[in-house]
Amino acid sequence: MPAPAQRSSEDEDGTSKAEDGKPDSDPSSPLHPSRSFPVLLAVGALGVSCVMTQLALMRELLGVFSGNELVLGVVLGNWLLLMGLGAWLGRAADKLRNPLAVLVVMQILVAVLPLLQVFLLRVLRNVIFVRGAAVGVNETVLSTFILLTPYCLVAGYALTLACWLLARAAGAPGIGRVYIADSLGSIVGGVLFSFVLVRFLDHAGILVYPAVLNLLFAAVVSLRAGHRRLSAIATALAIAVLAVAILVDLDGFSTQLQYRRQHIVARANSPYGKLLVTESDGQFDFIENGIPLTSTRDDQHVEETVHYAMAQRPDARKVLLVGGGIAGTAREILKYNVSRVDYVELDPIILEFGRNFLPENLADHRIQIINTDGRLFIRQTGEKYDAVIVDVPEPSTAQLNRFFTVEFLAEVKRALSPGGVVSFALGHYENYVSPELARMLASAYQSLKQSFPNVLVIPGGRVFFLASAGPLFNDIASRIEQQGIKTKLMNRHYLDAMLTADRLSDVQRAIAQPAALNTDFSPVLYFYHLRHWMSQFQVGFGVLQALLLVLLGVYLVRLRGAAVVLFASGFAGTALEIVLLLAFQVLCGSVYHQVGIIVTIFMAGLALGATIANGSLNDRDATRPDIGCRSASRVLAFLSFAVTGYALLLPLVLPLLNRAGDAAASLFFIKAAITLLTLALAMLVGMQFPPANRLEFDGTVAGASRLYTADFVGAFLGALLVSTLLIPLIGVAGVCLLTAALNFLGGAMIQFRKAKI
């Protein structure tokens, strides 16, 4: 590859620069290596803001758009796509008259936009959409796209602009330093959000921290560049944001506007979501992420959850309840002659609010509260229970799907005493079983049959599944009456109306159809649930979707060179990280802080890999100037093939970990193994950016723009497709094979290119 011609010029702002990609030699220039540190600090602050804003907005958007896996995929996908578009727009950054001033303005916008977005999201939700109604798929895609556009375009553009500034100061390695600084900032932001701030602050309060940080760094950068007016503006805004945060309850004010017709008596953020308690005429409603959890007058939910199962084993002595205890199910179980109810609940804030507002539901000494993940508890417990009642939400995410899989049901069987019964509910049945609901019911039935010879399906308000190695009985009303149990709703009249011949026939026809088994690493049930949810809306292919699809197709067709590798690398990073997170949740339980550690390890691996590769290429270029593109091509091809091999080995390793056992030592080994697998993946992905940049760098900003765009677009497709479609359809093994094929193709293209150099 011929070296670019060496030229020098002077910017209109008086900043001298070399256009051959070599460092600027003027010590007074803001672009000189000795003065580039403030720009790296600004990039680090941008990384802090990006990860905190992404986490806060995703949690807020879950509350607005029903909180299922599709919403997560759409939000994360739109985020990455728009960041990529912003990075692509940054290709014109080298034409700016005053790039440092523009970077400062971008950083000011990055600071204030998230707070505005959260406020508008809460205030406008019930103005734009019907209050209380679910938001459809098309509306979710369009509204999240519009909401995220300003911040993501600005942040993506700022990254490319910083790459150009550092490239003028330090040549090609400067772009690698931007990647490293951004990754380090993301680590800091992720740790602060997940382990510190979310414990004590609401989302508005959390976003004040990255806002002030970015405003202060914007003031420093602009002052170093001689832009005193911009520095004063940034400083004044930082003081104003702090003052407003101290003097005004931003979260309380905006939340009350969002729920203006309800009286909010308590609100809090936990690591698992935003929880509200509202009160109306003495009725308390618990709402998490916008989804109603329970109500003090929901007798149907409580009594059906308890009595269908307990009527099968009225002499049960020990009962395990997974979720739902604050609603009154634990207390309802005590109507039978049980000696102990072990109630497992993951979120400590739910327990705290339950004790505060519904103390009578948890006060009995026979109720033992266990604050941990339900699946992890069942996997590790040595207790034997006469009944296990699983009262968790429907499998709208892979996280919830873990409580409906073949493997989980086998673990429940081991925790049951001989002849014990397990119960869970799935789907709402009025008087018609839709094809989508039938697939869900059939998959759940077939999965239960793998562990239990006897399965009874009851079409109540929800469809209840009872399973046991012992006998099961249809005459629920008689068995409740024999025990002298007093109920408000579950009497003979109610049950005769619910368990009619036509309703029983409907569910029998549904479960008789063929259906795929729902397993940990092929979670088809949450895909069926997603299709069932989507069937409630008119899902059309609109102008926006068509335009995005055309633009994406054109972009992919035009991908060339190192950008192909980074596209495949971005896809691998998100796709295989999702696989590893799924494996961690399945094998170790949803221990949130440990999952947060896995994500943090991934970001650290990106930074470490990029640092190693950037330093290695710098040393080679210094000692052997002729090494050039051929060396970078060789390294990049090797890394692509290494990711290919990693993706092929991963589906072989995870089942081996699943067989490692349930003891504490085995669990520690599994956690350590997944941590190392995460670190290895992240380092391979992070190491690809510096050699790719070495290949693409031509002294202009275009190369960095192409690479960041390719990385973001690949990550966009990995996030959107893998979490919502590919894992349920083709399983973990299929996702790994697809990822391997993409990275092998990228490595082969680089090898071919190297041969022509």
ABEGO torsion letter per residue (X at the ends): XBBBBBBBBBBAAGBBBBAAGBBBABAABAABAAAAAAAAAAAAAAAAAAAAAAAAAAAAAAAAAGGBAAAAAAAAAAAAAAAAAAAAAAAAAAABABAAAAAAAAAAAAAAAAAAAAAAAAAAAAAABBBGBBBBAAAAAAAAAAAAAAAAAAAAAAAAAAAAAAAAAAEAAAAAAAAAAAAAAAAAAAAAAAAAAAAABBAAAAAAAAAAAAAAAAAAAAAAAGBAAAAAAAAAAAAAAAAAAAABBAAAAAAAAABAABBBABBBBBAAEBBBBBBBGGBBBBBBGGBBABBAABAAAAAAAAAAAAAABAABABBBBBEGAAAGAAAAAAABBBABBBBBBABAAAAAAAAAABAAAAABAABBBBBBBAAAAAAABABBBABBBBBBBBBABAAAAAAABAAAAAAAAAABBBGBBBBBBBEBBBABBBAAAAAAAAAAAAAAAAABABBBBBBBABBBBBBBABBBBABAAAAAAAAGBBBAABBAAAAAAABBAAAAAAAAAAAABBBBBBBAABBAAAAAAAAAAAAABBBBBBAAAAAAAAAAAAAAAABBEAAAAAAAAAAAAAAAAAAAAAAAAAAAEBBAAAAAAAAAAAAAAAAAAAAAAAAAAAAAAAABAAAEAAAAAAAAAAAAAAAAAAAAAAAAAAAAAAAAEABAAAAAAAAAAAAAAAAAAAAAAAAAAAAAAAAABAGBAAAAAAAAAAAAAAAAAAAAAAAAAAAAAAEAAAAAAAAAAAAAAAAAAAAAAAAAX
